[in-house]
Amino acid sequence: MRRRGWVEEYDFLVIPQPQPDELLSSWLTRTAFAHDYPLTTFISMFLKHDGSALSRIDIDFKEDPILFEKLAHKSRFPIEQIVQMSLRSEEGYLFESDHGLYPPKQIRKLKDKRTHYGLMFCPKCLAEDTHPYWRKQWRYTFNNVCSKHKIFLTDRCGKCYERIRLTKMKPSDELVYCSKCRRDLRLTVIPHVPKLHMFGLKAVTWFIDGLQNGYFDIAGSRIRSLFVFEAYTNLSRLLDRGDNLLLDEFPMLEEYKKLCRNHEEYHSRKASPIYRNFYITTMIYFLFQNYPENIQKFAQDNNLTHRDFVHGFKHISFWYQCMIDELVSMQNKIGREISESEVVGAINYLKNRGEKVTQETVAGIVGCHFTIHKQYVGIYKKTIRQQQKYYIDH
């Protein structure tokens, strides 16, 4: 009896040609199916890896030069062609790597048990392929629609709603069958992007073109794509405010707010994250139009401070820092002198009106920022401690 893994020393027997924009996991799965094996078994046998362990990580984002070299050797393809299929090839353009195991926010996560995302796809693209395969751009957070067919992407089977996971698919002639019910994913019916949402298609196309070019044209200046996508992740946090968002002249504002309300009322296992990301992507595109008026008005209408735009920003580029410094005035951290009597008076005023007393509401009465004004923060905390001690003693 031959030992398990006996083919590890041999090259691949059947080698599908990688497509220019194909995901590494897609090509590996097609190669496994060509050998009549599921992906995990194929990896264990031909790569001397624990297939189940490798399938539990995001193989498209895995930084493993040894694995790339082995794949290049066994497929007889240049290693550059193998690396190009990995999401790591977008490093420096879409994200800045910190050599972590998990993809940054610019890339849609597949291994997050809290979200249970599947691999997104366009059924019409798969139907048009001579040899169906899965695109790298279907992993990008900003890409939630197919700009070619003008339909939303999906990450589930249209019949049983099983999320798409290539590692679970069974060997077949084509990489298009649901791992659970075996339905042809090319038959999935997906909603078209409404005509009123064509602005969103422009947004997605703008981001795709910027990534491919390596730069964005903003107000006549060429901005490196990495800087814009890092700004994308930070602006997403500021924009996703639900009913509290003020964004005049944004054409899809009411649809976004309606989606947020529906999401709070019930949990859908279908596509609400896809639609929500679509709206947020379009909002970010909107902010960079008519530059700089839209960004300035967004900050003013939503009472956003300079600190809101930069605090917690892990990779802040010089371009983004200069942009925010210019468009959003930095608040004075010291500010005017505030007395203890002002703070006590504001607290008593709120209590007499039966309103909630918090560091933020009291600051609103006093007339300063509730976290930036250090003198106020110190007086407020001291006053609250004194009042609590008084109540305990009496």
Buried (B, 14 or more C-beta within 10 A) or exposed (E): EEEEEEBBEEEBEEBBEBBEBBBBBBBBBBBBBBBEBBBBBBBBBBBEBEBEEBBEBBBBBBBBEEBBEBBBEBBEBEBEBBBBBBBBBBBEBBBBEEEEEEBBBBBBBBBEEEEEBBBBBBBBBBBEBEEBBBBBBBBBBBBBBBBEBBBBBBBBBBBEBBBBBBBBBEBEEBBBBBBBEEBBBBEBEBEEBEEEBEBBBBBBBBBBBBBEEEBBEBEEEEBBBBBBBBBBBBBBEBBBBEEEBEBEEBEBBEBBBEBBEEBEEEEEEEBBBBBBBBBBBBBBBBBBBEBBEBBBBBBEEBEBBBBBBBEEBEBBBEBBEEBBEEBBEEBEEEBEEBEEEBBBBBBEEBEEEEEEBEEEBBBEBBEBBBBBBEBBBEBBEEBBEEBEEEEEEE
